[in-house]
Amino acid sequence: MTTVYLCIGTQKTGTTSLQRFMVENKEALAMQGYCYPDLELGMGSIYKNRNGHFLAYISEEKDKTVRIEDNKKRRRDAYKILAELAKKYSNIVLSDEIIWYQCNKIKDFWPDMLEEFRNINCEVKVVVYLRRQDEILQSLWNQRLKAITNVTQNFEKWMQEKRYSWFPLDYFEHLDKIAGYVGEENLQVRVFERGQFEGEENSLLTDYLKTLGITLNSEFVRNVQEPNYGLSGNFIELKRIMNGIPEYQRLNNFLRTQMVAASVHQAKQRLEAKVSMFDYEEQKSFMKNYEEGNCKVAQKFLGREDGILFQEPILELPKWKIKEEAMCIDVLTFAIEAFCAQERRLIALEEEINFLKKKSGIFKNGTKYINETNGGKNKLIIRGYQKAKKILKKEK
């Protein structure tokens, strides 16, 4: 029987870098009996590395009947591919971080998924990384502010309105529910903290590979990967203001990349101290809501009698605020990034236009082109070309 390792996130726990690593090392994985399959299934390029997305996929078709059939078809296609791979590999790794919360939106997600895998002779083990609730919420808000143009609330308002309610923060309740379906022995819970990573290097990567039972050796390559940067400093507020402009909302997050580039550039220039979106006392009060559940997770799923899930203390960091004295420089930096991006686009368009002009000239002088390329020998093609020109003239 083939083991399917289903990695369900959570978000903001390095899942993107792990997925890229697995894609880049398919051959090395295969040597150890592991497969990280390509299951894009026409869902878009952003899901290329997230090969488990077919499980969480929800069609955007407006017609309910078409939507349901679209969801089913993609899953049928995926299981068909996986059935063939299961005959060849002992282990299949699937990953998509939104399964952590999307499983609550899909009726009978766990029982249906497990039955489908049993039908193709596969058993399922679920892997999940947990990040402290106060930290993950700050990161989620920043990510959504950066990536979704309809997020216009500041952090305080976002928290007050509980805009994060879609994300399961009661880790014990959610994990206990999953364990009820897959079995406690098939649920592997890890903690996203530097001091708790295991493996040869005590890093996220080696912890992940050890959890999957993969040996890191010289066959694996590790390319330098650009981090998934968030926004910092004044750029947090600048992007929030931009998101509130109706015209900007209609432009599909125009210039987001340049905003992030400007933020990263200025952060490196200033080397500012770490800040928090929380007030320190509010942060401690917020975490008290999850103390009991986190204790139960540590005891039940990690076997820790002391009940300590997260070992890093809550640091008393200065609360983020706008730095008015730096705003002009930040706006200028963003403007320059935007102008450079537009200039690169214009240069690319000019090159494309010049290329098309050359092609157009060739076709306008078709007879000459055919004569040159055929040495004047292929008279049949020339006569056919001239005849076609006469017919087209008459039609005009």
URPE-V968391 format. One record per residue. PHI is phi in degrees with one decimal (none if undefined). NEAR is the number of other ideal C-beta (glycine too) atoms within 12 Angstrom. D_LAST is the distance of its C-alpha to the last C-alpha in Angstrom with 1 decimal. Layout:
<<PHI,NEAR,D_LAST> <PHI,NEAR,D_LAST>>
//
This chain:
<<none,17,69.1> <-84.9,29,66.5> <-95.6,27,67.0> <-102.4,42,64.1> <-92.4,39,64.7> <-101.8,43,62.8> <-94.2,42,62.7> <-106.7,43,62.1> <98.7,38,62.4> <-83.0,39,63.3> <-59.9,37,60.7> <60.7,32,61.8> <-129.1,35,64.0> <76.1,31,62.1> <-63.4,35,60.0> <-61.7,29,56.8> <-67.3,26,58.7> <-67.0,39,60.4> <-63.9,33,57.2> <-63.3,27,55.6> <-60.1,33,58.8> <-65.1,40,58.6> <-63.9,28,54.9> <-73.2,22,55.7> <-123.4,29,58.7> <-61.4,26,57.6> <-68.9,16,59.1> <-63.8,25,62.5> <-65.7,32,62.6> <-61.4,23,62.0> <-64.1,19,64.9> <-105.3,24,67.1> <82.6,21,65.6> <-113.3,32,63.4> <-130.8,37,59.7> <-114.5,38,57.5> <-74.4,36,54.4> <-88.9,26,50.8> <-126.3,33,50.0> <-62.6,24,47.0> <56.0,29,45.5> <71.9,18,42.3> <-92.3,30,44.2> <117.0,15,42.9> <-65.0,11,43.8> <-68.1,14,46.7> <-101.4,28,48.5> <-56.0,23,48.1> <-86.1,33,51.8> <-89.9,39,53.1> <-71.9,37,53.2> <-93.9,44,55.4> <-66.7,37,52.8> <-58.9,41,51.9> <-73.4,42,55.3> <-99.6,34,54.7> <-64.0,34,51.0> <-127.8,26,50.2> <-59.8,24,46.6> <-96.2,13,44.9> <-58.6,16,43.2> <-72.2,9,43.8> <-73.0,11,44.4> <-59.9,13,48.0> <-62.3,12,47.6> <-65.6,14,44.6> <-61.3,17,46.5> <-62.0,17,49.7> <-67.4,15,47.8> <-62.5,24,45.9> <-60.3,31,49.3> <-64.8,21,50.9> <-61.6,21,48.1> <-63.6,29,48.3> <-69.8,32,52.0> <-60.6,19,51.9> <-61.5,21,49.6> <-65.1,37,51.9> <-64.2,32,55.1> <-63.9,20,53.6> <-65.5,25,53.0> <-65.5,38,56.4> <-61.8,24,58.1> <-71.3,19,57.0> <-66.6,31,58.0> <-64.9,30,61.4> <-76.1,16,62.2> <-105.6,17,61.9> <-113.0,28,63.2> <-82.0,26,66.4> <-138.1,32,65.0> <-123.2,43,61.7> <-110.7,45,61.0> <-120.7,45,58.7> <-144.1,45,58.3> <-163.0,39,56.8> <-72.6,40,58.7> <-81.4,32,57.5> <-59.3,38,59.2> <-51.4,40,62.3> <-108.6,27,61.2> <-67.6,30,58.3> <-62.4,36,60.8> <-78.6,24,62.2> <-93.9,19,58.9> <-105.8,24,58.3> <-60.5,14,60.5> <54.9,14,62.9> <-54.9,30,61.3> <-68.7,30,64.4> <-62.3,19,65.6> <-66.6,21,62.1> <-63.4,35,61.4> <-63.9,27,64.8> <-65.0,17,64.4> <-61.4,28,61.0> <-71.4,35,62.6> <-62.1,20,65.6> <-64.9,16,63.4> <-109.3,26,62.1> <63.1,22,65.7> <-127.3,32,65.4> <-105.8,23,67.8> <-114.1,41,66.7> <-118.6,33,68.4> <-102.3,46,67.2> <-116.5,42,67.3> <-140.8,41,67.2> <-106.7,34,68.0> <-110.1,39,69.6> <-117.0,36,69.5> <-54.4,35,71.9> <-57.7,36,70.5> <-66.7,36,70.8> <-75.3,34,69.0> <-67.9,33,66.1> <-67.0,36,65.5> <-61.9,35,65.1> <-69.5,31,62.7> <-64.0,37,60.7> <-61.9,39,60.4> <-61.4,36,59.3> <-63.5,28,56.7> <-70.9,31,55.3> <-61.9,39,55.2> <-70.4,32,53.3> <-100.5,25,50.9> <-121.1,23,50.4> <-72.7,27,49.2> <-89.2,19,50.9> <-86.8,30,54.4> <-120.2,25,55.7> <-80.6,22,59.5> <-73.7,26,61.9> <-61.2,36,64.2> <-60.5,20,67.0> <-69.2,17,64.9> <-58.7,27,63.1> <-70.9,26,66.5> <-60.0,13,67.9> <-84.0,15,65.0> <51.9,15,65.4> <-69.4,23,61.7> <-95.5,29,62.9> <-62.1,15,64.1> <-71.0,18,61.5> <-99.6,30,63.2> <-64.4,32,66.5> <-100.7,32,69.2> <-82.2,22,72.2> <-60.7,40,72.0> <-64.5,29,75.0> <-58.5,20,73.7> <-70.3,34,70.3> <-66.3,39,71.7> <-63.5,22,74.3> <-65.9,22,71.7> <-63.9,37,69.7> <-61.2,26,72.9> <-62.9,17,73.7> <-94.2,25,70.7> <-88.3,32,70.6> <96.4,16,74.3> <-58.0,21,76.0> <-69.4,14,76.5> <-103.7,27,72.7> <-113.2,33,71.9> <-105.4,33,72.1> <-99.6,38,72.4> <-122.2,37,72.2> <-111.8,33,72.7> <-86.6,35,70.3> <-145.0,26,72.9> <-53.9,17,73.5> <-72.0,16,77.1> <-111.4,26,76.5> <-74.0,25,74.1> <-115.2,23,75.5> <91.7,21,74.7> <-57.5,17,75.2> <-111.8,16,73.9> <50.9,15,74.6> <-117.5,24,71.0> <-59.0,29,68.4> <-61.8,30,66.8> <-69.2,24,70.0> <-64.9,30,71.2> <-63.5,35,68.0> <-63.6,36,68.2> <-63.3,22,71.9> <-61.4,27,71.2> <-84.1,37,68.7> <85.2,21,71.2> <-101.0,34,69.2> <-93.5,19,70.9> <-78.5,26,69.4> <-133.8,16,69.7> <-69.2,10,68.2> <-71.9,18,65.3> <-84.3,25,63.7> <-110.4,19,61.5> <-128.9,22,61.5> <-78.5,12,58.6> <-69.6,10,59.0> <-111.2,19,57.1> <-70.2,13,56.0> <-62.5,14,58.0> <-84.0,24,56.4> <-65.7,26,57.4> <-97.8,28,58.1> <-91.3,40,58.1> <-138.3,36,61.3> <57.3,39,62.8> <-66.8,32,60.9> <-67.5,40,57.7> <-61.0,36,58.8> <-72.9,31,58.9> <-61.2,38,55.7> <-69.3,40,53.7> <-62.9,32,55.4> <-65.1,22,54.4> <-58.7,32,50.8> <-61.4,32,50.7> <-85.3,19,51.7> <-90.4,18,48.7> <-52.2,12,46.1> <-63.3,12,43.0> <-65.5,22,44.5> <-60.2,17,45.0> <-85.0,12,41.3> <-102.6,14,40.4> <55.2,13,41.9> <58.9,23,44.9> <-53.3,21,43.1> <67.7,30,45.2> <-60.6,31,47.9> <-58.9,25,48.1> <-70.8,30,48.7> <-62.8,42,51.3> <-64.8,35,53.2> <-60.8,25,53.0> <-65.3,36,54.5> <-62.5,34,57.2> <-64.7,26,58.1> <-58.7,24,58.2> <-68.9,33,60.5> <-63.5,27,62.7> <-71.7,15,63.3> <-69.2,16,64.1> <-94.3,21,66.7> <48.7,10,68.2> <-73.3,19,69.2> <-70.2,15,71.7> <-65.3,17,70.6> <-126.1,25,70.4> <-126.1,28,70.2> <-81.8,35,68.3> <-90.0,30,71.5> <-76.4,22,74.7> <-56.2,20,77.4> <-66.8,14,79.5> <-64.2,23,76.5> <-64.7,28,75.4> <-64.2,19,78.8> <-63.3,16,79.0> <-61.9,29,75.6> <-69.8,27,76.6> <-61.0,17,79.8> <-63.7,18,77.6> <-117.2,33,76.8> <-58.9,25,80.2> <-63.3,18,81.5> <-63.9,28,78.3> <-63.0,35,77.9> <-61.9,22,81.5> <-66.3,25,80.9> <-61.3,37,77.9> <-60.4,28,80.0> <-73.3,21,82.8> <-79.5,24,81.0> <-101.8,32,78.1> <-119.0,30,79.5> <65.7,14,83.2> <-98.2,20,84.4> <-65.0,10,87.6> <-74.2,12,87.4> <71.2,21,84.2> <-93.4,23,82.5> <-91.0,35,78.7> <-104.9,31,77.5> <-91.9,20,79.9> <-72.6,18,78.3> <-75.2,17,79.9> <-76.3,25,78.0> <-83.5,17,77.9> <-86.0,17,78.7> <-96.0,20,75.6> <-64.8,16,74.6> <-77.1,21,72.1> <-60.1,29,68.6> <-152.2,21,67.9> <-66.8,19,65.5> <-105.9,22,66.4> <-61.7,13,65.6> <-67.1,12,66.7> <-103.1,25,64.0> <-61.9,20,61.2> <-60.8,15,59.7> <-64.4,21,59.6> <-65.3,32,58.1> <-64.3,23,55.3> <-64.9,18,54.6> <-61.1,31,54.6> <-64.2,35,52.1> <-61.1,19,49.8> <-64.2,21,49.9> <-58.8,28,49.1> <-65.9,25,46.1> <-62.8,17,44.9> <-63.6,20,45.3> <-62.7,23,43.3> <-66.5,17,40.4> <-64.7,15,40.6> <-61.3,16,40.4> <-65.2,18,37.4> <-64.5,14,35.6> <-61.1,14,36.5> <-62.8,14,35.1> <-67.1,14,31.8> <-62.8,14,31.6> <-62.6,14,32.3> <-66.5,14,29.6> <-62.9,14,27.0> <-61.9,14,28.2> <-63.7,14,27.9> <-67.5,14,24.3> <-62.4,14,23.5> <-62.8,15,25.1> <-64.4,15,23.2> <-61.6,14,19.9> <-63.0,14,21.0> <-64.3,17,21.9> <-71.7,17,18.6> <-64.9,13,16.8> <-105.5,17,19.4> <-58.7,23,19.2> <-62.4,24,20.5> <-61.7,16,23.4> <-63.8,21,24.2> <-66.4,24,24.4> <-60.4,18,26.5> <-66.8,15,28.8> <-77.4,16,29.3> <-110.9,17,29.9> <65.5,11,31.8> <74.7,14,29.4> <-86.8,12,30.9> <-88.7,17,28.1> <-68.4,15,26.1> <-63.2,12,24.8> <-65.4,20,22.9> <-63.4,23,21.5> <-62.5,14,20.3> <-64.6,16,18.7> <-64.7,23,17.0> <-65.8,18,15.7> <-64.1,15,14.6> <-62.0,18,12.6> <-63.8,19,10.8> <-65.0,13,10.1> <-62.9,12,8.8> <-62.3,12,6.4> <-65.7,10,5.2> <-64.0,9,5.4> <-63.2,8,3.8> <-68.3,7,0.0>>
//
